[in-house]
Amino acid sequence: MTSQTKEKAGSKSGLRRLKPGEILFNDGEKANSLYIIQNGQLRLFKPKGKGFVEIAVLRAGEVIGEMAYFDDDGGGKRSCSAAAMVSSEVIEISFTAFAKTMSGLNPWFKTIINTLANRLRGANARIKELESNSASVNYGTGKHTGYEFFKSSDIIKILGMLFLVYKGHGEEHEAGLAIHKKTLDLYSHDIFGILESKLDEMMIILEELNLLQIDKDQDNLPKIFVLKNIDRIRALFIFYNTEKHLTEDKKLKVGKKCQIFLENIWKKIQNQPNTDSALTLVPINDLLDYWKEKKMFISIDHLDDARMHGIVGEAIVGADASSLSIEVNYLKLKKLLPNIQFINRILESNQQKSTMA
C-alpha cells in the first residue's frame, strides 16, 4: 500500500504500525490525518534536488502531521516526508475527528492555536531556506554523485564524538559505559553540530551490531545509552579516518554474501580448539550444502573479495576429493570482520534512504 493510499484510508482514526524505513507520508501529498507517536522514532525530511534535507526526529509522545490541518495556503498538503527509523506505532487521528474537537474549544483558545501554527509554519519555511542539501559531491570532478545520508565525514565526526564523550562522561555500567541522552544531545547537537537524524540512525546501527544497548531512565524512558565496547568505537574511527585517504582500489570493499560467508567461518573458528594462530584451515562443505538447500546462492566464489584483502587463501580439497576447506588468516579476520559489518550496514542505510520519497 502506498503512502497516498494510506492517506486516503486515513479518513478514519486508529493504530498504525510501521516497519523500519516505512514511509508514513510523502512531501506534497494530500493530508487527511495527524498522528501521535506511541513508540519508536520517525524521521522528518524534505526532498531537495537529488537528495534530502534532514528536518527532525520525533519520538513517543510527540505529534506529527498536524501542520497540514492548519495549512490554508498549501491546500492541506504535507510539508515534508516522514519515515520510521525503527519499528514504530502511531495513533492516527483523522482531520474530521480533530475538527470536531477543535469546534468545541473556546474561540480565544482556537485563535491561540491557529496563531502558534502560523508562526511555526513561517519559522519552518525560513529554516528550510537556510538548510543545505546533504547530497554528496565528487570534489575531484566537481560533479554531483548522488545522495548520501551518511558521508565519510559524518561517520568520522559521530564516532569521534562518541569516543570523546563516553571517555570523558561515561559512567560505569555492568554492560559498559552509560550516558543519558540529554548529555549526548548537548555534545552532538550543540557542540559538534551533528544532525539529530544522523546520530539517531548511528545509534540504531550500533545497537543492531551489539555495540550499544538502550536502557530506561528513572522516568521509565529509553534514554540511557550504554556503549558496550569503547575500544571498538575508537577502532572504527581510526579505520574510517584511514580509509578516506586511500585510493578506491585499496579501500575495504566486501560484498554482503562474502560477509555472510566470513561470519559463518568466524563462528566455526570459535568452536575449534587452538585456532588463534595466523593461519588455520576451516572446513566449509556444511556451509555450502546449507546455503544450497536454502537457495541462498552463496558459493565459494563469493570469497573473492575477502581473498583480495588477504583474509582467506585458496580452497583446499581433501584426500577423499569430497571435502573442501579454506585457509583463513585468523588475525586479519578478527580485525576486519567488525569493520566489514559496520561499513556494509552504513551502505544499507544510505541505499535505503536514497530511495525514499
N, C-alpha and C positions, 0 to 999 in steps of 0.2 A: 504494500500500500504506500503510495507516495505521500509526501507531507501535505500536498494540496488536497488529496483525497481525505487525509486525516482531518484537515482543517474543515472541510465540508461536513465531515461526520462530527465535527466538534461543536455543532449547534447544541449538543447535549453535554451534560456535565458528568464527571465520573473519574475513576482512577486510571491513569495511563502508565504502563511500564515501558521503559526504554532500554535497549541494549547499548553497550559501549559503541560510540560512533554513530548511533542512530540520530537522524535529523528530526527535531521536534517541529520546526517550521523553517522556511526559507525566506530570505530577504525579498521584499516586494510582493509576497503572497497576500491574498485577501485574508483578513483575520476574523475569526468568529469566537475566539475563546481567549481567556487568560489562564495562567497556571500557577499553582502553589507547589513548591518543591517539597515533597515529603522526605525523600532521602536521595543521596547521590550528588553529582556535580554536573552542571550544564555550562557549556562554553558558548559565549555570545561572540559572533564575528561577522564581518561585513565584507563581501566580495569587493575587490578593488583591482582593476587591471587584470593581471594574470595570477594574482594572489589574493590574500585576505588581510584585513586589518583586525587584530585581536582587540576586543572591546572589554570583556569582563568574564569572570567566572562566578556563577551563582550556586548557592548551596541550600541545604534543608532550611525551611522556614522563610525563604525568600520568594518573591512574586516575579513572574516572568511573563512578558507578552501583554502587559496591561496598557502600555503606551498607545497601542493601536485603538483602544477603546476611546481614547480622548483625541485621536488624530482626526480633526475635522478637515484639515487641508490635504492630508495624504490619502483620503478615501478609505481609512481603516485598513491600511496595508502594513505588513511587517517592516520595521525599520532596520532589521538585521536578521541574521540566521542564528539558530540555536541547535546545539547538538549535545548529546550526553557524552561525558568523558568517561564515566563508569556506569554500571548498571544503576538505573535511577527510577524513581517513582514520582509522578506529579499528579496533583488533583486538578482536573480540567473543569473550569467554570465558564459556561457559555456567556457571551455578552448579553444574551437575553435575560439570563438569571441574574447577572450582575446589574443590569439596568433596573430590574425590579427592586434590588436592594438600594441602589442609588436614589430611586424615586421616593423611597421612604425617609430619606435624610432631610434635615432642615436645610432650607435654601442657602443659608450662610455657610453651612458646612460643605455643601456641594461647590460653592464658589471657591472656597479654600482649596479643595481637592483639584478643581479644574485649573486654578492659578498655579499650583505647585506642578501639575502635569505640564503646563505650557512652559514654565521656566526650565523644567528638567529637559524637555524636548529641545529648547533653544541651546542649553548647555551641551547636550549630546551632539547637536549639529555642529557646534563650534569645535568640540573636541575631535570630531571625525574629520574636519577640515585640516586639523593640525597633525593628525595621525600620518605616519609614513607607512608605505607598503612594506610588507615583510618578504616580498619576493627576492630571490637571490639574483645576483649579477656576477657574471664572469668578468672580473676586473682585468684579466689578460686581454680580452677582446672587447670589453665594454658592452657585451650583448646580454640580454635577459635570458637566463637559463631555466626559468620556471619557478614555481612557488616552493619554498621550503619552510615548513613550520619551525623546525629546528635547523639552524645553521651551525657550523662548527664553532663559531664564536659564542653562540648561545650556550652550547653544551659546556664549553670550557669555562664560561663565566658562572654557570649554575653549579658545576662540580667544584670549582674553586671556592665559591661562596659557601657551599655546604661543608666543605672540609674546614674552612676557617671558622665558621660559626659553631659547628659542632665541637671543634677542637677547643675553642675559647669558652663556650657556654653550655656544652652538653653535660647533662647530669647523669651520674652512674645509674644504670638500669640493668636488670637481670639479663636483658637481651642485647645490651649495647649502651649507646648514649642517647638520652632523651632530651627533646626540646619542645616547648609549647609552640603552637602555630603562630601565636601573636609575636613571639620573638623572631621566628623565622621570617615572618612578613615584614617586620621592621627592617631587617638587613636586606632581604631580597628585593623589596619594592622601593623602600625609601633611600637606601644607601647604594645598592648595586644597580637599581633601575631595571630589574628583571620583570618582564610581563607576568602577571598572575597566572594566565592560562598556561604559559610555558613551564613555570615552576610546578604547577599542579600536575601537568602531564608528566614531568620528570619524576615526581613523587609516585605517580601511578606505575611508571615503568620500573622504578627501583623496588616497589612493593611486589610487582609481578616476578622480578628476578630474585626475590627473597633477600634483598639487601635492606629492606625497610619494613617495619611493622607500625601500624597505627593503633594507638590505644585511646581510651576515653579519659577525659579530664574530670575534675571534681564536679563539673556541671553535666556530666554524662554525655559529652560531645566528643566526637572523634578528632581531637586536636593535639594529641601527644604523638609526635613523630619520633620513633626510635630507630636510629641508624645502627644496624647490626655490625657493620664492619667498616670503620672509618678508613682503614688502610686500603680497602678495595676502592673507595671513592678517590683516594689520593692516586692509586694506580690508574684508574680510569682517566683522571685528569691529566696525568703525565702521558698516558697513551694518546689521548686526543690532541694534546699540545704538540706531541712529536709527529703525529700523523699529518697535521696541517702543513708541515714543512717538506713532506715527501712528495715526489712525483707520483702521478696516478698509477704507474706500473709497480710502484713499491708499496702502495697502501694495502692494508689488510682488507681483502675482499673475499669473503667466503659465503657461498650460496646457502639458502635455508636448508636444502636437503643435505648438503655437506655438514651443516651444523648439527642436524639430527643424527647423522652418522657418527660424528665426533662425540656427541653427548652420550650415545649408547656405548661407544668404545670406552669412554671415561667411566661409565658405570661398571663395565666388565673389569676394568683395571682395578677398581676399588675392591673388587671381590677376589682378586688374585693375590696370593702371597708374594712378597719380595719383588714388587714391581716399581720401586722407586728409583731404579737406575735410568740412565738417559734413554736407552732403547729397550723395548720389550715387544714380544710377539703376542698378538691378540687374535684368537680365532673369531671368524665373522660369519661362518656358514649359517648359524642360527638366526642372525640378524637379517641376512639376505633372504632366507626362507620365510621369515615372519613378514617382511615387507612385501614379498611376492604374494603371499597368501592374502594380505590385507589390500593388495593392489595399490600400494603407495608409490610404486615406480621409483624406488631408490636403489641404485646399483653401485658397484664399486667404482664406476666412472665418476660418480659424484664426489669422490675423494680427491679429484684432480686439484681443486682449489687448495685443499689442505697440503697436498704434496708440494705445490709451488712454494709454500711458506715453510717447508721442512718439518711439518707436524707429523706426517706419516711418510713411510717409504713405499717400497714395492710390495705387491701381494706375493705371498709365498704359498706354493702348492705343496700339500703334504705328500708323504711317501706313498699313500694309497691313492693319490691323484683325485681324491674326492673332497678332502678337507682344505680349507682356504684360511690363511691367516694374513695379518697386515702388520708390518713393522711400525711401531709407534714411538715417537720421541716423547717420552713421558713428561719431561720438564717443559718442553715447548707447549704441549697440550694443556698442562696445568696452568701455564702462564697466559696462553692466548684464548682459551675457550671462554672465560668470562668476558673478554673484550669482544669476541665474536658474537656472543649472546646479546651484549649491550648494543653494539653497533647495528645488528640486524633488527633489534627491537626499535631503535631510533628510526631506521629506514621504514619500518612498518607504519610507525606513527606519521611520518612525513607523507607516505603514499596514501594513507587513509585520509589525511586532511587535505591533500591536494585534489582529491576527487569529490570533496564535499560541495554542497550548494548546487 
